[in-house]
Amino acid sequence: MIETLLTNEIFKTLDYAKARRCCVLIQGRTGRGKTEAAKSWCRKRKDAIYIDCPAEGGRPALAAAIAEASGAPNVNDLQAFLAGKKTTIVLDECARLLPQKHGERATILEWLRRLHDQSGVALAFIATDFFIRICSAGALCEYLEQLIGRFRDKLLIPDYVSEQEANDILACIMSQPSQEAIIWATRVANEMGKGGARRLWWLLDDAADIAKQTKRTIDVPFLQAVLKDYEGRQRLPEKEG
């Protein structure tokens, strides 16, 4: 994975969680590259596991996912197993762990807090702004006060993709991105409702493949043409008559 200004900050936050055996929060809108950075970090660290939080099944489903990813013999021995290995658990899509119905208790999050307290596992929560906003609202805020208070580090990712970050992303396919290319990439990544930085990553993946096949030089006109084809080409015929 190409390291950027943002991915390096995500890596630092996860390294802190692992070193301190603590809870951290990585928060930002969808499309900012949180997931890919977290997966990359887990692949390179011993006893670090990535969990895509299950949308259904409640606490048993989450416990089963953690047991499978960590290699624990069974769910019943999960706490002791994780304590012995000093595991770091990276939990993505944390909004799925919130109560689905009004008035329900956030039992999954409370179970995770106890797992951290009793077994010493490090927990990294990856979420959008929605997660912490709901956790901090109404009666749920009082119930989750102990969990929120355990976030020893919070990485709040800005919505806006900076020119430095765009430069870092472009560098994966261009040895020395021009200022024109950086400005163009920044605009593409920040266009509202288009997918954020993820849109730029996918576009550059396509551009690199096309350039390799056609032996084209990657410059701004080429990237603009790829973007037009990527998002603007009509792939199905209009209805006749």
N, C-alpha and C positions, 0 to 999 in steps of 0.2 A: 504493500500500500504506500502511495506517495504521502510523505509527511508534509503537512501544512501548518500554518500558524495555529489553526484550530485543533487539528489532530494532536499536536504536541501538547496543547493545554489539556486535552482529554486524557492523554497518556499520563501527564503529571498528576492529575486528580486521581486516577486509578492507582498509580504507584503510591500515592499518599495513603489511600485506603488500605492497600496491601501491607505497607510498612507499619502503619499505626494500628492495624486490625480494627478499623473504625467504619462508620457509615458515611457515605458521601452522596451528594446529589448532582447529577449532570442534567441540566434543564435547557431545552431549546425547542424551537418549532420543528415540525416535520421537514425533512429534506436537508437538514444541516450537516449530515454526515456522522451523527452520533453512533448509529448502529454499526457501520462499517469500521469505524475507529475502535469501538469496543470489542468487536470480533477479532480484529487484528491484534489488539493488546492481549486478549485472552490466549490466542494461539501461541504467543511468544512467552508466556509466563507459566511457570510450574504451579500447579494447584490453583489455577484460576479458571472458572467456568462461566460460560455465557448462557443465560437463560432467556428465551423468548417467552415471556409470561403467558401461560395458557389463557385463552379467552373464556373457557368453560371448565367446570370441574372443581372450582374452589381450591381450598387448601390441600386436599388430597392430590389433586392434579399437579399443583406446584411442587409439593413434596416429592412426588414421583419423578417429575422432570429434573429436580435437583439431584435426586438419588441416581438416576440414570446417567446424568452428565458427569457426576463426580466419581462414579464407580462404587458407590456405597452398596453393601450386600443387600440391604432392604431399607424400607422407610423407617421401620422401628428403631434401627440402629443409626439413623442419619446423624443425629446430634453428636454422638460420640465419635463417629467416623470423621465428620467435618472438623471437630475440635482437634483430633489427632493429626490431621493433615494441614491445619492452619489455612483453610480454604478461603479464597476470595470469590464471592458470587456476584456477578454482574447481571442485574435484572433489568431487562429492556421492556418497553411498553407497559410501564407500571400502572397506567390508568386502568388496565384490566384487573388490577388487584383491588380496586375500589368497590364499595357496595353497589350492587346493581339496582337496588330498590331503596326508595326513601325510607329512612328509619332503621335500615339494617346496620349492624355494627361492622366495622372494618376488621374482621377477625383474621384475615390473611396477613394484613400488615402488622397486626399485633403479634401474630405467630412469628413473623420474621424478626420483630424486635426482640422477642424472647430467645429466638435462635441465636441472634447476635450476642445477647447478654450472657447466655448460658454456655455457649460453645466457643465464643471468641472469633467467630467468622467475620470477615470483612464483607460489608454489603455496599454495593454501588447501585444506586437507583438511577435509571435513565428514563426521562419522561419529558413530555411537553409541558407548557405552562399550565395546562388544564389540571394536571395531577396535583401540583402544590396548591393551586387555587381552591380545589375541592377539599383537600386535606386541611386547609386553613379556614374553612367556612363552617359556621353554625356549630351544632352539637358534635360533628365529626372532629372539629378542631380540638375540643376538650379531650376526646377519646384518643386522638393521635398525638397529643402534645408531647408525650415521652419520645415517640418515634422522631418527630420533627426536631426535637431538641438534641437528638443524637447525630444529626448531620454536622460533622466536624469541618467539612469543606463543601462549598456549593459553587459549582461552575455554571454561571448563568450565561448562556451563549446568545450573543446579539442576533437579532433577526437579519441584520444587514451583512452581506458578504463584502468585506473590504477589498481594496485593490491589492493589498499584500496577499490576502488569501487567494484571490483570483490568479495572481501571478504564480503562487505555489501550485495551484491546480493546473494551470497551463503548462508549467514546467514538466509535467509528465509526458507531454508530446512535443514541446517546443523547447529547444535548448536555451534560447534567449528571447522570451516573449517581448514583443514590441509594446510601446505604450498604447498604441492603437488597439492591439489585441487584448491588453489588460483592461482597458476601458470597455471594450465590447463584451468581454467575459463577465465583468462586474455587472453590466446592464442585464445580461442574460440571466445571471444567477439571482438578481434582485427583482426581476419582473414579477409582480404580484400574481399569485394564483397559478404559477407555472411549475412549481416543484422545488424551488430554491436551488441550493448548491448541487443537489442530486441531479437536477436537470442538466447542469453543466458537465458533471462527471460523465453521465450517460452519453451526452452529445460528443464529448471528446473521445470517448471509447469508440463510438461509431466513426468519427473523423479519422482516428488513427488507423482503423481497419481499412477504410476506403482509400486513404493515402497510400497505405502499404500495397494494396491490390492494384491501384492505378498509377503508382509511382509519382503522385502529385506532391508538390511542396505545400506544407500546411501554413497558410497565411490567413488573414482576416476574410478576404473574399471567398476563399475555400470554406472556411468555417461557416460563413453566412449561407453559402449554398447548401451545406450539409444540414444546417438548422432549418432552412426552408423545406428541404425534402423530408426531414425528420418530423416536422410538425405541421407542414402545410400541404403535403401532397394528398390529393383525394384518391383513396385506394379502391373505392367502390363506385360503380356507375350511378348516375342519377336515375330516378324512376322514370321510365318511359311513359310518354303520353301525358 
